[in-house]
Amino acid sequence: MPVPLVVVVDDGLGASQRRVLSPPGPYTIGRDDEAALHVGDLRVSRIHATLVHDDGHWWFRDQSTSGSFADGQRVSSLPLEQPTTIRLADPASGPVVQLETTEATPEPQHTPTPSAQIRIGRGAGNDMVVPDLTASRHHAVLASTNTGWTITDLDSPNGTFVNGRPVRQAQLRNGDTITIGNTDLVFDDGELVVATERSWLSVRRLGYSLPGGVTLLDDVDLELSAGSLVAVIGPSGAGKSTLAKVLTSILTPTSGSVEYDGFDVHRDVHVVRTRIGYVPQDDIVHGKLSTRRALTYAARLRLPPDVDQHDADARVDDVLAELGLTPRADTRVDQLSGGQRKRVSTALELLTEPSLLILDEPTSGLDPGLDQQIMAGLRQIADSGRIVVVITHSPTNLDLCDQVLLLAPGGLPAYVGTSADLLRRADWSSWSEVFNAVSNDPAGAHAAYRADRQKQADRSARHSSVETRSTSSDPDQRWLRQARTLAARHCRLIVADRPYAAFLAVLPVMLALLAFAVPGGQGLRTPAIDAPTEPTQLLVVLIVGASFMGAAVSAREVIGERAILAREQMAGLAPWAYVGAKFTVFFAVCCVQALLLVGTVSIVKAMPASGVTVLPGAVEITMAVALTAYASCLLALWLSSMVKSAEQVMPILVITVMAQLVLCGGLIPVTGRAVLSVISWLAPSRWGYAASAATSDLRTLVPDGPQDPLWSHAPGWWLLSLAVLLVMASGFAVLTHRRVNTLSPSPR
């Protein structure tokens, strides 16, 4: 008869544990939090070894790279027929594992008593395991106190909710619904029971009107359960895309309600956010990334930070396989067909395993063959237990849908049912007849729809709204971690876009070549008699070049990523994470470009022999150029967030650079001119030029030129100019953050 195994683990750091293991296992030993026997020594692998009863014996099986050692010899698989001592990772000093078979009674596997804490989370070591990637490894603790049961959130990124309200700690009553990730748990006398009735979408008397009074949706009803695929069709102007945005909480309805899993989609947005996937008409993935890498970055942003890379990669592989994208995993997105790109956008949404997926015109612009492939794929996704709502202008392949919602102009529902019944209803022979009929008489079509609905038996409400609605702020989204991921993705995008990377590298060199046009050969030192203004003109090349260089880097950034940014904000991306990542990467780019610009110019033009501080003159000039470029970069980034289209960027870029040229003070005097002088304070080039002029002692080099006080050859004036550039950059950062925050399609 198989006997238990006694295991004593001493990690050498003062911690030890004793376990009695019952056959057959396997039991893991390692550094992973979910290991059955946890060893915290950093030399130990995440899963270092396993213990398993097989072929009549207990076996120790090594799975590590650093090894396991018995009597000083490395072992890979060892039968435990007698007491055995094994060291992990190092034969002399590694953590000790003592193993011995025994007749002792194995440790019982039981649920904690009511007086104990009940740990809840994704990890196997919890008392209640929630197998949900949107839940944290250790998410919350349920505990009995003198006043009753309380739930405490363990600082989880996605938060813990009680009846739709985010909580840090809350007293529980019987019947309360606790939400962990995408899982709802019902509290009942110290026990948590997973809610069984899930994935139900209820749309009731939904209406949406613009502030001016124009109605885009009116009196829409819809009831969908898990496994449903519904198509929303109708002529142009029928409010199909508006309906998609209302269902995903991008727009707030002016009447009616949308409930999902018992939660109000618009009031409990943070509860249902990860349960609803939304694929807009525009692609929501960077085309320069490979399919796998785009999904990997999205997984880092959307999954909790304690999901390790192995599990995240496994989820990416699962989504690739589910959508048939595995053969295209290493292909750049911009090299995929239109249908494949739509599947990649869908894959992004499936990473968090949403139970409701809404797609806006996924077949737009695709040929009939790709249209059929997309719809067949959506049918498979619905059959996996999800609700899928697809907005489409194409009436083909509607036989794959369980229901069709036909909207008439003005957002009036004209029919809900199967596509075959719709065509038979009035002996229509084609979909063009259907669209023409509802377009010619929207009110009549809606009245007929309401009459049909009235004949049906009244359905009892399957779910009720949650009494407590969330109006508080979003839980902590670990924006620093998101910023690191976005910064890494931005760097990867720069490297992947070779023409753009080459442009960034070549631009400062090309600007430096303009220095050849400046007459004279003394550079930023005492000019020759025949070229008395050489220092003044050379600083114009450096500083205005820096302004153009910085603005060119970021001018198209926000407007080019607006669709992606909007969807990522819906998924929980913090605005500071987005702008923080941009600021970090752009600062590095501006510093490198400043080195290239000043370094190239210094080959043909001399830099100052010394500066105003202990730093060399060339270093001070480089710092002024870098900060000017950076402030100009953030100015252009803010302007990019303000425009409505990419076509508007270039005129703004040109005007900005021209203004910097005029206001820098080196080409056109601004000192002593009341209005122009004040306006120039708002231009980064004004302060970058002042810092460079202070370093060069321009007032002494060109005595006949302007005697601007900011150009004084003294440390205080130089530091003042750099400080103003930093303040400017910070101000543009705040403005960009505020603008990006207003672009968020959902309440934050």
C-alpha angles and dihedrals in degrees: 000000000000113000129211123258122232112214125188116186122192112181094193091242096092096273123112137166136193123207134177107211124202121214141295105022137139099216120182128222119198152090095288114111089230095054114119089229109033119207115185098196108122091221090065118090122244089251102017103167144343134226116212138164108229137152092007096307142082111246134200110210122187118219100170138106094221093053140224123257135207117186088349093303123113113244131194101180123011130177112226100220094140136021107299134189118203130183119210123223096347129046093214109031107014123121112284124238117190116197130189135158115232144172090236120129111262120241110273118244105227143148114259116265117254091259092059129080116261111217116210126196150100096279121098091233093068123102089232114031118206106196094209125120091212089061118083122246088249104019111160145345127229112204139174116234136175090269097044138274122337133188118214124193114225095218092278118179095229094042136223119269132199113197089341095309119117111237139183091193129354140174112242132221128193111278096027115142115226116197119207111178105311093336125100118207124191117215116223122168097322095323131103118216122190109242109248101196104074142143101044120146116199121185114183128188090327119190136171128186132177119243089258091059101258109143116223098169128024133179099342118173126184135163119190134171134195114297094031126134113193128179121208109209137167144123123295113291094028093121099249096142090041089057091052091052092048092049090052094046094246087120125034114225120240090215138011128023144261117214127184125183087349095304128112104246094215101040098037094039094141092056096052098032095100093039093062121066119195127194110189125202093263120071110261098201133080109255095211093064126082116250093252095046092048090053092045093056090046090051091053090052099044105035123073115271093246092064100105123225092256093057092042091051090048090053090049090051091050092052092046090052094045092056097038093247099124093102088053096043094113096038119106112252094234088058094057125096120258093259092049091051089054089052090052090052088049090048090057089059095047093058092088092044097241116193093210121053122186121189125188113210097330091169097047111135094006126124119247092263094055090042089058092047092052094048092046089051091051089051089056091048090052091047089057088069103273133120111240123193115187124189109208141165091199116089093194120108092020088133086079090064126088091213140012123209110202115200124197123209110292091038094278115154111236102174143002119189142068120333092237093055090049093056091046094047096084100008091260112174099196141021091244088064090051093052093044092050096052092041093054094048112017094162093050092048090051093047090053089049092052091048091054091048092050091057091058120088114266109260118226115237108267094196135017128216116264111256096219111063125195117244098149128102125285117271118258107289097193091244092183090061090046090050091053091051093048092047090052090048092049091052090049090051091052092051093044093051098066097180090053093046089050090049091053091051098042098042097074091045092051091048090049090056088065086073087076087068091061108094118234137047105236099082112193094351132084104320125232119254092250092052107037096158097049095114092048094051094043092054089051089056092049100043100037088043088054090050092052092043093054095043093049091055097059107019096106098031106103097031090049092053100036097115092046092045093050093053093045090052089053088053092054106275111157114228091227089056091056098045093038091056091049092048092051096048094042091050090055091046092049092050092051092046091048090054090050093046097047093037093053093045091049089061091068102020126047119242121221113290089231140358135229092262134039089281121097115261093245090055092051091049090049091051091051091048092047094050092045090052091046095049090047089048093055091044089056090045090056091048089049089058090053100053124087100216141018090248090067093057100075097055090049091048092051093048091047094052093045090051090052090050092053097041100045090089097228099091102030118026113243099171113110094011103115102208099032092046093054093046090050090061087072093058118089089211090062092061096037089053091047092052092048092046090051091052092047094043087232094176089063096039093051106028092169092057129083114306097217111180089220089065094061113136095240133111093240095059093045092049091046092056093048091047091053090051090053091048090049091051090049091049093051088047091056092046091050091049091051091049094047089049091056090051090063108117093209134048114271 
